[in-house]
Amino acid sequence: MITTGLTSASDPAARPTLSAAAGLGVSYFKLGYWHYPAGVSIDQRIAEVQHDVAGLVALGQEYGITAGFQNHSGNYVGAAIWDTRAIIANMDPRLIGYYFDPCHATTEGGEGGWQIALRMALSRMKMVALKDFYGAKGTKAGVRWQMTMCPMGDGMVHWREVFSMFAKARFTGPISLHMEYEPADERAAIARDFEFVRKQVGAAYRGVS
């Protein structure tokens, strides 16, 4: 998989990016981000994004590469997974699905919302983004709490349940491990997070055929 910032098939970088990725044997690409502008209705914005996504999906089809829509928390279209569901519902599931992020699903949905989001995404989940966080008291004026990134397993994401749901759905797509905190030893931190993920996968998928 590759990460892109593409939000329109008319972007001059769109065709060269997907062509090059396909030539390297890349099967999936992450779409860029869309926001909710002030003064624009939710329905109007979803329709606009749906038009943009349809163009990128069509371009991806030309090169045999599947699109993934990430559920990024905050003022992003798709922060709530049902936004994405409305956008891609009538598109070919072979060409577009979810780039599911349990971390952002947890911060956006709390204790129960992340489970609903994951259940909704599972049948069309193409890729997974992995990172962890905890809520900390804000240090900026007007910010009471903020999302603070941390090593895998040290935060608020329910990883055992998350990987169990992946395994039950027999998800075998790409997993992208992110490190969005700042450790003293970056290479050691990457190795630690990777080992955490490896153990979670091993435990959850053991016996799954």
N, C-alpha and C positions, 0 to 999 in steps of 0.2 A: 504494500500500500504506500501511497504518498499523501502528504498533506499539501493542500493548495489553499489559496485565498480567492479562488474563482467564485464569482457570484453572477456571472453572465457569460453566455456563449459568445457574445460580441467582444469580450475582452481580448485584445490582440494576443495576450499570452495563452489563451485557452487552448486553441488548436495545437500550437507547438508543444505545450506542456503535456497534453494527453497523448499526442503522437509519440513524443519521446518516451513517456512512461510505458506506453503499450509496447514500444520497440524493445524496451528492457525487460518485458515480461511482467510488468506490474499489473495486477488484476483489479485493484480498488483505488479510488481517490476520494479524499475528504474534501467536501465543499467548503467554501468560505463562510463568512458570517453575515447575517442580515439583522438589523436592529428595528425596533419599533419607534419611529419618529413621533415626536409630540405633534398632536393635531391631526394625525392620520388614524382612521378607524382601524380596529383590529382586522375586520373582515377585508377591508381594502388592502391592508398590508399583506395578509395571507395570500390574497389573489395575486398581488404583485410578485411575491416570492415564488409562488407556484409557477408563474410564467417564466421566471428566471431559471428555476430548477428544471423545468421541462426542456428548456433549450440546452442546458448542460447535460442532461440525461441523453438527449438525442445525439449530442456530440460524443458523449462517452460510448454510445452504442456503435458509432462509426468505427471506433478504435477497440471495441471489445473490452471496455473497462467500466466497472460498476461504481456508482456514486454512493457516498455515505454522508448522511446528515447528522451532525453532532448536536446533542442536547446540552449546550453550554448555558450555565445559569446566568441570571441577570437580565438585562434589557435586550435579550436576544430572541429572535424568532426561533422557536424550537426548544426554548428553556423548559417549557411544559411540553412533554412528548406528544400530547394530543394536537398541538399546533402542527408538528411534523406529520402526524398521521393524516390530518386534513389535507396537507399539501401533497403528499405522495400516494394517497389512497388509490387513485385511479391510474397510477403509473405502473409500468411493468416491474414486478418485484425482482426480476432477474437483473434489472438495470439500476435500481435505486433501493436503498434501505437505510437502516440506522447505523450510525457510528456511535455506539452507546458508551456513555461515560458515567459509571456508577458514582463517582465523586460529585459531579455536578448534579446528578439526579438526587443525591442525598441532601446536598445543601439547598436544592430547590424544593424538594418534596418532604424533607424531614423523615420521621420514623416510618411512615406508611406510604408516602407518595412515591418513594424510589421503587418500592416493590410493584406498585401499579404501573409505573413507567416501564420497568423492565419486562413485566409480563406482557405489556402492550407491544414492546419492541422485539421480543424474542423471535417471532416467526419471520421477521424481516431484518434481523440483525446481521450486518455484514462485517463489522469491525468493532473492536472494543478499545477504549482509551483507559489506562490505569494510572491513577494517582490518588493521594489521600490528603485529608485536611481535618482541622478541628476549628471550632468557633472560639475566637479570642476577643477580649475587650478591645474596642477600637482605640487607636492612638491619634486619629484625626478628628478635628472639630466636627461635631454632628454625627459621627459614626460610633454607635454604641457597641456593635459587634462586627467582626470582620472574618472572612474566610482566610484561614492561615494554613498554608500548605506544609506537609510534613512527610516523613518516611512512610512507606507502605506498612500498614498494620498498626501505626501509632495514632491513627485518627478515628474518625467517626463512621467510616464506611463499614458495613457489615459484610466483610469479605467472605466469610465461610458461607453465608447464605447466598451471596452474589455468585460465587463460583459453583455452588450446588445447583443454582438455577441454570447457569450456563451448561453444566454437564447434563442435566435432565433434558435440556433442549438440544443436546448433541451439537453445540456450537463448536465449530472448528476453524473459524475465520481468523484473520490476523489480530494479534493483541499488540497494542502500542503502549510501551511503558514510558511514562512521562516523569521527569524530575523537576518540579517547579519550586522546590525549596533550595536553600543555599547551604550545603554541608561544608564542613572544613576540608574533607577529603572527598572530592566528587566521584572519583573512580571507585572508592570503597563503598560509597553510598549507592551507586548504580549496582554494584555487585550484590549488596545487601538486599536492595529492592527486588532485583531479579531472582534471588534465591527465595525470597518470600513468595513471589508469584509462582515460581516453580513448585514449591511445596503445596500451595493452594490448589494448583492445577492437578498435581499428583493425587492429592487426597480426594478431590471432588470427582475426578474422572476415573478413579480406580474402579475397574469392573464395568465401566460403561463401554458398550460396543457399538 
